[in-house]
Amino acid sequence: MTPSLRRLRVGALSVALLAPFATAQDLLDDAAWKKALATYQEWVQRPSLEKRTKGRETFARTLDPRAFELLVKSYSKPEDPVEANRYLIASIVMRAFRSHADQTALAAWRKKHGKAEDAWLWYETLRGNAHRQFDEMRALAVGKGDPFLRAVALEALAEDASKGNEPEKFPELCLEILDTPSKKEHERALLTESVARTLLVMKRQVRGAAWKPVAEALIRQLDEPEVPLRTKVVISRHLTEIFGVSNLGIESHWWLTELNRDGASTKPAAGKTSTVPFFSIRATGYRFVYVIDASDSMCKRVSDREKKDIGGPTTGATPKPKEGEDGAFVPKESDLDWGRIITRFDVGREFVRLSLKNLQPEHHFAVVLFGDESKTLAATPKLIPATPQNIRLAIAELDAIELGPPTGERPDGVLLGRTNLHAGFSRAFEITKAGETKRSEYVDAKALMDGCDSIFLLSDGAPSWDDYATVDARDPDDQAGDPESGVKHQNVDRLLFQGPYARPPYDFLAQDVERMNLFRKAEIHCVGIGEANHDLLKRLARIGNGKALNIQGETKGR
């Protein structure tokens, strides 16, 4: 799908192709303020979430303190969709006012909204300034308040430290957290994993006098039977990146050896852990969700170049990396049924099949498909055990999916419609062993403990859709068209507008994935095929401390 697209048509109804936002304005005089206020009040009454979001962005970029006050007030009583609007408002306000807002006003905003569901507001308003109010952050982190808000204090301090703003007593706080663990499983998981994230940020100092005791205390958490398995997985993943070695597993002695190793004179430790492959990526974890693009563009035939990238038979020989090189998994040609691989969706289907066959009995998994909407396979309505029968049922359901016939704007055939990447991620984070969580997924204790810890994403296009499409009036700059194929349509007075998660450069999409993964700490690996927006996939992989793989298809002009 072409990244610059802006709109679409459904039957007789045209759809809006989303455009990038305008540049910031200067501070307003009184007349300009009245105009900006009137425009804001008009736009926040629009049916489309995209138009309301643009109205809020424009208003915030005035940098007028009165705009700040009104936007903060709107967080208290947002219109539908309530949760999405609150997350958007927090991000919009802080994107504009982070270096301008009064800290007392931000503190008052947080104080008024102190539920777990407000954790994203707390994170947005604290990061960037948390290091300057360290004593308050320490009191919050070690206090008796909501555990998600306690973890926010550590996450905000870690984010500041990643920008070079490390509080002097930060190591002491991390040690205090580890030395006084909560008896509640999810609280211990939240705070210990936030310390692990902090240590990752400070990895260049991990063998120094200040941070080495923190590293040792964190590593010894692997020996504690009360520490949840998911937390041990997060710790081992972070230690892998900190030391730049293969994952040594969840036994502390391997990591203590690595911590005390003189890198110039001794070899790395040799502990091992089991992994699950997807394409040339290996992931560690126990609960895997495969998020697979089933939009209509996945009906395109696989090019010869793409076959080379995935190690398939082509007319010319190409060298392949060896098994185990950089921890990679490289399937042999015989591992895949190349007679079945014709379209891009076939590629995803075959690699999911191969990955599922590598799951172990202790693993759980689910498969999510996304197009106009997202859905799980009927065989995996929740995270299910990786039994041979469950794996066979999931593979059989994937095999049964057939392409629909071509249409005028879908010459390769049809599957599930447009590219709703946001819905794919949302569904992945909502799934648990018991089904889908009903509460805000990122602050649901059961979802934290029983939700996915690894996500594999495969997509071939830039996002063109989300769950917030709404009919609204067309403005002069709006152009009707098909966001999946790029075909423009004749403009009409009313269009079907996508929500803000489908607007390039996809900042709101990336921010919302960051929100979903703030506490979950799921490893996110992204595979792009064909015209996929690889910059976006790399950004999403960074959020999940994962890898991004680009299977480059043939493009015009090459």
ROFIMI-912573 format. One line per field, with one value per residue (C-alpha): residue in three letters; residue number from 1; x, y negated, z negated. Coordinates in Angstrom, 1 decimal, m for minus. Last residue first. Layout:
r <- [ALA ...];
k <- [NUM ...];
x <- [X ...];
y <- [Y ...];
z <- [Z ...];
***
This chain:
r <- [ARG GLY LYS THR GLU GLY GLN ILE ASN LEU ALA LYS GLY ASN GLY ILE ARG ALA LEU ARG LYS LEU LEU ASP HIS ASN ALA GLU GLY ILE GLY VAL CYS HIS ILE GLU ALA LYS ARG PHE LEU ASN MET ARG GLU VAL ASP GLN ALA LEU PHE ASP TYR PRO PRO ARG ALA TYR PRO GLY GLN PHE LEU LEU ARG ASP VAL ASN GLN HIS LYS VAL GLY SER GLU PRO ASP GLY ALA GLN ASP ASP PRO ASP ARG ALA ASP VAL THR ALA TYR ASP ASP TRP SER PRO ALA GLY ASP SER LEU LEU PHE ILE SER ASP CYS GLY ASP MET LEU ALA LYS ALA ASP VAL TYR GLU SER ARG LYS THR GLU GLY ALA LYS THR ILE GLU PHE ALA ARG SER PHE GLY ALA HIS LEU ASN THR ARG GLY LEU LEU VAL GLY ASP PRO ARG GLU GLY THR PRO PRO GLY LEU GLU ILE ALA ASP LEU GLU ALA ILE ALA LEU ARG ILE ASN GLN PRO THR ALA PRO ILE LEU LYS PRO THR ALA ALA LEU THR LYS SER GLU ASP GLY PHE LEU VAL VAL ALA PHE HIS HIS GLU PRO GLN LEU ASN LYS LEU SER LEU ARG VAL PHE GLU ARG GLY VAL ASP PHE ARG THR ILE ILE ARG GLY TRP ASP LEU ASP SER GLU LYS PRO VAL PHE ALA GLY ASP GLU GLY GLU LYS PRO LYS PRO THR ALA GLY THR THR PRO GLY GLY ILE ASP LYS LYS GLU ARG ASP SER VAL ARG LYS CYS MET SER ASP SER ALA ASP ILE VAL TYR VAL PHE ARG TYR GLY THR ALA ARG ILE SER PHE PHE PRO VAL THR SER THR LYS GLY ALA ALA PRO LYS THR SER ALA GLY ASP ARG ASN LEU GLU THR LEU TRP TRP HIS SER GLU ILE GLY LEU ASN SER VAL GLY PHE ILE GLU THR LEU HIS ARG SER ILE VAL VAL LYS THR ARG LEU PRO VAL GLU PRO GLU ASP LEU GLN ARG ILE LEU ALA GLU ALA VAL PRO LYS TRP ALA ALA GLY ARG VAL GLN ARG LYS MET VAL LEU LEU THR ARG ALA VAL SER GLU THR LEU LEU ALA ARG GLU HIS GLU LYS LYS SER PRO THR ASP LEU ILE GLU LEU CYS LEU GLU PRO PHE LYS GLU PRO GLU ASN GLY LYS SER ALA ASP GLU ALA LEU ALA GLU LEU ALA VAL ALA ARG LEU PHE PRO ASP GLY LYS GLY VAL ALA LEU ALA ARG MET GLU ASP PHE GLN ARG HIS ALA ASN GLY ARG LEU THR GLU TYR TRP LEU TRP ALA ASP GLU ALA LYS GLY HIS LYS LYS ARG TRP ALA ALA LEU ALA THR GLN ASP ALA HIS SER ARG PHE ALA ARG MET VAL ILE SER ALA ILE LEU TYR ARG ASN ALA GLU VAL PRO ASP GLU PRO LYS SER TYR SER LYS VAL LEU LEU GLU PHE ALA ARG PRO ASP LEU THR ARG ALA PHE THR GLU ARG GLY LYS THR ARG LYS GLU LEU SER PRO ARG GLN VAL TRP GLU GLN TYR THR ALA LEU ALA LYS LYS TRP ALA ALA ASP ASP LEU LEU ASP GLN ALA THR ALA PHE PRO ALA LEU LEU ALA VAL SER LEU ALA GLY VAL ARG LEU ARG ARG LEU SER PRO THR MET];
k <- [558 557 556 555 554 553 552 551 550 549 548 547 546 545 544 543 542 541 540 539 538 537 536 535 534 533 532 531 530 529 528 527 526 525 524 523 522 521 520 519 518 517 516 515 514 513 512 511 510 509 508 507 506 505 504 503 502 501 500 499 498 497 496 495 494 493 492 491 490 489 488 487 486 485 484 483 482 481 480 479 478 477 476 475 474 473 472 471 470 469 468 467 466 465 464 463 462 461 460 459 458 457 456 455 454 453 452 451 450 449 448 447 446 445 444 443 442 441 440 439 438 437 436 435 434 433 432 431 430 429 428 427 426 425 424 423 422 421 420 419 418 417 416 415 414 413 412 411 410 409 408 407 406 405 404 403 402 401 400 399 398 397 396 395 394 393 392 391 390 389 388 387 386 385 384 383 382 381 380 379 378 377 376 375 374 373 372 371 370 369 368 367 366 365 364 363 362 361 360 359 358 357 356 355 354 353 352 351 350 349 348 347 346 345 344 343 342 341 340 339 338 337 336 335 334 333 332 331 330 329 328 327 326 325 324 323 322 321 320 319 318 317 316 315 314 313 312 311 310 309 308 307 306 305 304 303 302 301 300 299 298 297 296 295 294 293 292 291 290 289 288 287 286 285 284 283 282 281 280 279 278 277 276 275 274 273 272 271 270 269 268 267 266 265 264 263 262 261 260 259 258 257 256 255 254 253 252 251 250 249 248 247 246 245 244 243 242 241 240 239 238 237 236 235 234 233 232 231 230 229 228 227 226 225 224 223 222 221 220 219 218 217 216 215 214 213 212 211 210 209 208 207 206 205 204 203 202 201 200 199 198 197 196 195 194 193 192 191 190 189 188 187 186 185 184 183 182 181 180 179 178 177 176 175 174 173 172 171 170 169 168 167 166 165 164 163 162 161 160 159 158 157 156 155 154 153 152 151 150 149 148 147 146 145 144 143 142 141 140 139 138 137 136 135 134 133 132 131 130 129 128 127 126 125 124 123 122 121 120 119 118 117 116 115 114 113 112 111 110 109 108 107 106 105 104 103 102 101 100 99 98 97 96 95 94 93 92 91 90 89 88 87 86 85 84 83 82 81 80 79 78 77 76 75 74 73 72 71 70 69 68 67 66 65 64 63 62 61 60 59 58 57 56 55 54 53 52 51 50 49 48 47 46 45 44 43 42 41 40 39 38 37 36 35 34 33 32 31 30 29 28 27 26 25 24 23 22 21 20 19 18 17 16 15 14 13 12 11 10 9 8 7 6 5 4 3 2 1];
x <- [14.4 12.2 9.0 9.5 10.4 9.9 12.2 11.7 12.7 13.3 12.7 14.1 12.9 13.3 9.5 9.4 12.4 10.3 7.6 10.1 11.7 8.2 7.4 10.7 9.9 6.7 5.8 6.0 6.9 7.3 7.9 8.6 8.3 9.5 8.0 9.2 6.5 7.4 3.8 4.2 4.7 3.7 0.1 1.4 4.3 1.8 m0.3 2.6 3.5 m0.1 m0.2 3.0 1.9 3.7 1.1 m2.5 m4.0 m4.0 m5.7 m9.1 m10.2 m12.7 m15.7 m16.5 m19.3 m19.6 m18.3 m14.9 m14.3 m12.0 m8.3 m6.7 m4.0 m4.7 m5.3 m6.2 m8.9 m9.8 m11.5 m9.3 m9.6 m8.0 m11.3 m13.0 m15.3 m18.1 m18.0 m18.6 m16.7 m13.8 m12.5 m11.3 m8.2 m7.4 m4.6 m1.5 1.5 1.7 3.2 2.7 4.0 4.1 5.5 4.6 6.1 5.1 1.4 m1.1 m1.3 0.5 0.0 m3.5 m4.5 m3.2 m5.0 m3.2 m2.2 m5.4 m7.8 m10.3 m12.3 m9.4 m9.9 m9.9 m8.7 m5.1 m4.9 m5.7 m6.0 m2.4 m2.7 m6.1 m4.8 m1.8 m3.9 m6.4 m3.6 m2.4 m5.8 m4.6 m7.6 m9.9 m10.1 m9.0 m9.4 m8.0 m4.9 m6.8 m8.2 m9.4 m11.6 m12.3 m10.4 m12.0 m11.7 m8.6 m9.0 m8.4 m8.6 m4.9 m5.0 m7.8 m5.8 m2.7 m4.7 m6.3 m2.9 m1.3 m4.1 m3.8 0.0 m0.4 0.9 m1.5 m4.0 m3.8 m7.4 m9.8 m7.2 m9.0 m11.5 m8.5 m8.3 m9.8 m8.8 m10.8 m10.6 m7.7 m6.1 m5.4 m4.5 m3.0 m2.7 0.0 0.9 4.2 5.1 4.5 7.1 6.6 8.6 5.7 4.0 6.9 6.7 3.0 3.4 6.1 3.7 0.8 2.9 4.4 0.9 m0.4 2.3 1.0 2.2 3.6 1.8 4.3 7.0 6.0 8.5 11.1 12.5 13.9 15.9 14.8 17.2 16.8 19.1 21.1 23.6 24.4 22.6 21.9 24.2 23.3 22.2 24.2 22.1 21.5 19.6 16.2 14.6 14.0 13.2 15.5 13.2 15.0 15.4 11.7 11.1 13.4 11.5 8.3 5.5 2.1 m0.1 m3.0 m1.4 m2.7 m6.2 m5.4 m4.6 m1.6 m0.6 m0.2 1.3 0.9 3.3 3.2 6.3 9.2 12.4 12.3 14.4 14.2 15.1 11.4 9.7 11.7 11.0 13.8 15.0 17.7 21.4 24.2 27.7 29.3 31.4 35.1 37.8 40.5 39.2 35.7 36.7 33.7 32.1 28.7 29.0 29.6 26.7 24.6 25.4 25.0 21.5 19.7 16.9 18.4 21.8 20.4 23.2 25.5 25.5 25.9 23.0 21.0 21.0 20.5 17.3 16.0 17.0 15.1 12.0 12.0 12.5 9.5 7.3 8.3 7.0 9.4 8.3 10.8 13.7 16.8 16.2 15.9 19.6 20.3 18.5 20.6 23.8 22.8 21.9 25.2 27.0 25.2 27.2 30.6 30.7 30.0 26.5 27.7 27.2 24.0 22.2 19.1 19.1 19.4 16.3 14.4 15.3 14.2 10.9 10.7 11.2 8.5 5.8 6.5 6.5 3.2 1.7 2.7 1.5 4.0 5.8 9.6 11.7 15.3 14.6 12.8 15.5 18.2 16.5 16.2 19.9 20.8 18.8 20.5 22.3 19.4 20.3 19.4 21.3 18.4 18.1 18.1 14.9 13.2 14.5 13.0 9.7 9.7 10.6 7.8 5.4 6.0 4.4 1.4 1.0 1.3 m1.5 m0.3 1.5 4.8 8.2 7.8 5.8 8.2 11.1 9.4 8.8 12.4 13.5 11.7 14.2 14.8 11.0 11.1 11.2 8.9 6.3 3.4 3.4 3.9 1.1 m1.3 m0.4 m1.0 m4.5 m6.2 m4.5 m6.5 m5.1 m6.8 m7.2 m3.7 m2.2 m3.7 m2.7 0.9 0.8 m0.4 2.4 4.9 3.9 3.7 6.2 8.8 6.3 3.5 3.0 3.8 2.5 m1.0 m1.3 m0.1 m2.5 m5.4 m4.8 m4.7 m7.9 m9.6 m8.8 m10.3 m13.5 m14.4 m16.6 m16.5 m14.0 m15.0 m11.9 m9.5 m11.5 m10.4 m6.8 m7.5 m9.2 m6.4 m3.7 m5.6 m5.7 m2.0 m1.5 1.0 m0.9 0.1 m2.4 m5.3 m4.1 m3.5 m7.0 m8.6 m6.6 m7.9 m11.5 m11.1 m9.6 m12.2 m14.8 m18.3 m17.1 m17.9 m14.2 m13.8 m16.2 m14.9 m11.4 m12.2 m13.9 m11.0 m8.5 m10.5 m10.8 m7.0 m6.2 m8.1 m6.4 m2.9 m1.7 1.6 3.2 1.9 3.2 3.3 0.4 m0.5 0.1 m2.9 m5.4 m7.2 m10.9 m13.5 m16.2 m19.6 m21.5 m20.0 m17.1 m14.8 m11.3 m9.0 m5.3 m2.6 1.1 2.3 1.3 0.0];
y <- [1.0 m1.8 m0.3 2.0 5.7 7.0 6.5 8.9 6.5 8.0 6.0 7.2 6.8 4.5 4.1 0.4 0.9 3.4 0.8 m1.7 0.8 1.6 m2.1 m2.6 0.6 m0.7 2.5 2.3 6.0 7.9 6.5 8.8 7.3 8.7 7.4 8.7 8.0 5.7 5.8 2.6 0.0 2.4 1.1 m2.5 m2.0 m0.5 m3.6 m5.9 m4.0 m4.3 m8.0 m8.7 m7.0 m9.3 m9.0 m8.8 m5.3 m5.6 m9.0 m7.5 m6.7 m9.1 m8.0 m10.9 m13.4 m16.1 m14.0 m13.8 m11.7 m8.8 m8.4 m4.9 m4.3 m0.6 m0.2 m3.8 m3.9 m7.5 m10.7 m13.8 m16.1 m19.6 m21.4 m19.7 m16.7 m16.3 m13.3 m9.6 m7.6 m5.1 m4.5 m0.9 m1.6 m1.8 m2.4 m1.2 m0.9 2.3 5.8 7.0 9.8 9.3 11.7 10.8 12.2 12.1 12.6 12.3 14.3 12.1 8.7 9.6 10.8 7.5 5.4 2.0 2.3 4.1 1.4 3.8 6.5 8.9 11.3 15.1 17.0 17.6 13.9 11.9 8.1 7.3 9.2 7.7 4.2 5.0 6.3 3.4 0.9 2.6 2.1 2.6 2.7 5.6 9.1 11.2 10.0 10.8 9.7 7.1 5.4 2.0 3.5 6.7 10.0 13.1 13.9 15.6 18.8 19.5 23.3 23.7 21.2 23.3 26.5 24.9 23.8 27.3 29.1 26.8 27.4 31.2 31.2 29.3 25.7 24.6 21.9 18.2 17.2 17.6 19.8 22.4 19.8 17.8 14.5 11.4 7.9 5.4 4.0 6.5 8.2 11.8 12.9 16.3 17.5 19.3 21.0 22.7 25.5 28.2 26.7 24.6 25.5 26.7 23.4 21.6 23.7 23.2 19.4 19.4 21.1 18.8 15.7 16.7 17.8 14.3 12.9 15.0 18.1 20.3 23.6 25.4 24.0 26.3 25.1 27.1 28.6 25.2 25.2 22.8 20.2 19.6 16.8 16.6 14.3 17.3 20.3 22.0 20.6 17.6 18.3 17.7 17.0 19.3 17.9 19.1 19.1 21.6 20.1 18.6 15.9 13.0 15.0 15.6 11.9 11.1 13.6 11.9 13.3 12.7 10.1 11.3 9.7 6.4 7.4 7.2 10.4 9.1 11.6 11.0 14.2 14.2 16.1 17.0 18.7 16.5 16.2 15.1 16.2 14.3 15.6 16.2 16.9 19.1 20.1 20.2 22.4 21.1 21.7 20.9 20.5 17.6 15.2 16.0 14.4 11.8 8.5 9.0 9.5 11.4 10.5 9.8 12.7 15.2 13.6 14.2 17.9 18.4 16.8 19.5 18.0 18.4 17.4 15.4 14.9 12.1 8.3 7.8 5.4 6.9 10.4 8.9 7.4 10.7 12.6 10.1 10.1 14.0 14.0 11.6 13.9 16.8 14.9 14.3 16.2 19.0 16.6 17.7 15.4 12.5 13.0 11.3 8.2 8.0 8.5 5.8 3.4 4.0 3.4 0.0 m2.4 m0.8 m0.2 3.1 1.9 m1.5 m1.1 0.8 m2.2 m2.0 1.7 1.4 m0.8 1.7 4.4 2.0 1.7 5.5 5.7 3.1 4.6 8.3 7.7 5.9 8.7 11.4 9.7 10.2 7.0 7.0 5.0 5.6 5.2 1.9 0.6 1.6 m0.3 m3.4 m3.2 m3.0 m6.2 m8.2 m10.7 m11.1 m10.2 m12.8 m11.5 m11.0 m7.3 m8.5 m10.5 m7.3 m5.4 m8.0 m7.8 m4.0 m4.1 m6.5 m4.6 m1.5 m3.1 m4.2 m0.5 0.6 m1.7 m3.4 m2.1 m3.9 m2.8 m4.1 m7.2 m8.3 m7.7 m9.8 m12.6 m12.6 m12.5 m15.7 m16.9 m13.4 m13.1 m16.0 m14.6 m11.8 m12.8 m14.1 m11.3 m8.6 m9.9 m10.2 m6.7 m5.4 m6.9 m3.5 m2.6 m5.3 m8.6 m11.2 m14.5 m14.1 m13.7 m17.0 m18.8 m17.5 m18.8 m22.2 m22.4 m21.4 m24.4 m23.5 m24.8 m22.1 m19.3 m21.6 m20.4 m16.7 m16.8 m18.0 m15.7 m12.6 m13.1 m13.9 m10.8 m8.5 m10.1 m10.0 m6.3 m5.5 m7.5 m6.6 m8.5 m12.0 m13.0 m14.2 m14.6 m14.7 m17.7 m19.7 m19.2 m20.4 m23.5 m24.4 m23.8 m26.0 m28.7 m28.4 m29.3 m27.0 m27.5 m23.9 m22.6 m24.0 m22.5 m19.1 m19.2 m20.0 m17.3 m14.8 m15.9 m15.5 m12.0 m11.0 m11.9 m13.1 m16.7 m18.5 m18.8 m20.7 m23.5 m24.2 m24.2 m26.6 m29.0 m28.8 m29.4 m32.5 m33.9 m33.3 m35.1 m38.1 m38.1 m37.6 m34.1 m32.4 m31.2 m28.3 m24.7 m23.0 m21.2 m17.5 m14.7 m13.7 m10.9 m9.6 m10.0 m7.4 m7.6 m6.1 m4.6 m1.2 m1.8 m4.4 m5.5 m8.4 m9.8 m7.7 m8.8 m5.4 m3.5 0.0];
z <- [10.1 11.2 9.9 6.9 6.6 3.1 0.1 m2.7 m5.5 m9.0 m12.2 m15.5 m19.1 m22.1 m22.0 m21.3 m19.0 m17.0 m16.5 m15.2 m12.9 m11.5 m11.0 m9.1 m7.1 m5.7 m3.9 m0.1 0.4 m2.9 m6.4 m9.3 m12.8 m16.1 m19.4 m22.7 m25.3 m28.1 m29.4 m31.5 m28.8 m26.0 m25.4 m25.8 m23.4 m20.9 m21.4 m20.7 m17.6 m16.2 m17.3 m15.5 m12.3 m9.8 m8.4 m9.6 m10.2 m14.0 m13.8 m12.8 m9.2 m7.6 m5.6 m3.4 m2.9 m0.2 2.6 4.3 7.3 6.4 6.2 6.5 3.9 3.7 m0.1 m0.9 1.8 2.7 1.7 1.3 m1.7 m1.4 m1.0 m4.0 m3.5 m6.1 m8.3 m8.3 m10.9 m10.9 m14.4 m14.4 m12.2 m8.5 m6.0 m7.9 m5.6 m3.8 m3.6 m7.1 m9.4 m13.2 m15.8 m19.3 m22.5 m26.2 m25.5 m28.4 m31.6 m34.1 m32.6 m31.3 m34.8 m36.3 m33.7 m33.4 m29.7 m28.7 m29.9 m31.4 m29.6 m28.9 m26.1 m26.8 m29.9 m28.7 m27.7 m24.6 m24.9 m23.9 m20.6 m19.9 m20.2 m18.0 m15.2 m15.6 m15.2 m12.0 m10.3 m6.7 m4.4 m3.3 m4.8 m1.8 1.8 5.2 7.2 9.3 6.2 7.5 10.2 8.3 8.1 6.7 3.0 1.6 m0.4 m4.1 m4.7 m5.2 m8.2 m9.7 m9.3 m10.8 m13.9 m14.3 m13.9 m16.5 m19.0 m18.4 m18.8 m22.1 m22.2 m25.0 m24.1 m24.4 m23.6 m20.7 m19.1 m16.9 m15.7 m14.5 m16.2 m14.7 m13.6 m11.6 m8.0 m7.6 m10.5 m11.4 m15.0 m15.8 m19.4 m21.4 m24.6 m25.3 m27.9 m25.3 m22.9 m19.8 m16.7 m14.7 m15.3 m13.7 m10.5 m10.2 m10.8 m8.1 m5.7 m6.4 m6.1 m2.7 m1.5 m2.4 m0.2 2.7 4.5 1.8 1.9 4.2 2.0 m0.8 m3.4 m5.4 m2.2 m1.2 m4.4 m7.1 m8.5 m12.2 m13.3 m16.6 m14.9 m12.6 m14.1 m10.9 m8.2 m6.1 m2.5 0.7 3.7 6.7 9.7 11.1 7.7 4.9 1.5 m1.1 m2.4 m0.7 2.5 2.7 2.2 5.2 7.4 6.5 4.4 6.0 4.5 2.4 m0.7 0.8 m0.3 m4.0 m5.8 m7.8 m10.4 m14.1 m15.6 m19.4 m21.6 m25.3 m26.7 m25.8 m23.8 m20.2 m17.2 m13.9 m10.4 m9.5 m12.8 m15.2 m18.9 m21.4 m24.2 m26.6 m26.8 m29.2 m27.8 m29.5 m27.4 m27.0 m29.1 m28.7 m27.3 m28.5 m32.1 m33.3 m36.6 m35.1 m32.7 m35.6 m37.5 m34.3 m34.1 m37.8 m37.8 m35.9 m33.7 m30.2 m28.8 m26.0 m23.5 m24.4 m24.1 m27.9 m28.3 m25.4 m26.9 m30.4 m29.1 m27.7 m30.9 m33.1 m30.9 m31.0 m34.7 m35.0 m32.9 m35.2 m38.2 m41.1 m44.2 m43.5 m43.8 m41.9 m38.9 m41.4 m41.9 m38.5 m39.7 m42.9 m40.9 m38.3 m41.1 m42.8 m39.5 m39.0 m41.3 m41.2 m37.4 m35.7 m34.5 m33.5 m29.7 m30.4 m32.1 m29.9 m30.3 m34.0 m34.1 m32.0 m34.6 m37.4 m35.6 m35.4 m39.2 m39.8 m37.6 m38.4 m42.2 m41.8 m39.7 m42.2 m45.4 m48.2 m47.2 m47.1 m49.6 m48.5 m44.8 m45.2 m47.6 m45.1 m42.4 m44.6 m45.5 m41.9 m41.2 m43.9 m41.6 m39.2 m35.6 m32.9 m29.9 m27.6 m28.6 m32.2 m31.5 m30.2 m33.2 m35.6 m33.8 m33.9 m37.6 m38.5 m36.2 m38.2 m41.2 m39.1 m38.0 m41.6 m42.9 m46.0 m49.0 m48.5 m47.3 m43.7 m44.7 m47.5 m45.0 m42.4 m44.8 m45.9 m42.3 m41.2 m38.6 m37.3 m36.6 m34.2 m30.7 m31.6 m34.3 m32.2 m29.7 m32.2 m34.5 m31.6 m30.5 m34.0 m34.0 m33.8 m37.1 m38.8 m40.1 m37.9 m39.9 m41.3 m37.9 m36.6 m39.8 m39.3 m35.7 m36.9 m39.5 m36.8 m34.7 m31.0 m28.5 m27.8 m27.5 m26.1 m22.5 m22.8 m26.3 m25.3 m22.3 m24.2 m27.1 m24.8 m22.7 m25.6 m27.0 m23.6 m23.2 m26.6 m26.0 m22.4 m22.9 m24.3 m27.0 m30.4 m32.6 m29.6 m28.2 m31.3 m30.4 m26.9 m28.2 m30.6 m27.9 m25.5 m28.1 m28.5 m24.8 m23.2 m19.9 m19.1 m21.5 m19.5 m16.2 m17.9 m19.5 m16.2 m14.4 m17.0 m16.6 m12.8 m13.2 m15.7 m13.1 m14.2 m14.6 m17.9 m18.7 m15.5 m16.2 m19.7 m18.4 m15.6 m18.0 m20.4 m17.6 m16.4 m19.9 m20.4 m17.2 m18.3 m21.7 m20.4 m19.8 m20.5 m17.3 m15.2 m14.9 m11.6 m9.9 m10.2 m7.8 m5.6 m5.9 m2.8 m3.5 m2.4 0.2 m0.4 2.7 2.1 m0.4 1.0 m0.2 m1.4 m2.1 m0.6 m1.0 m2.3 0.9 0.0];
***
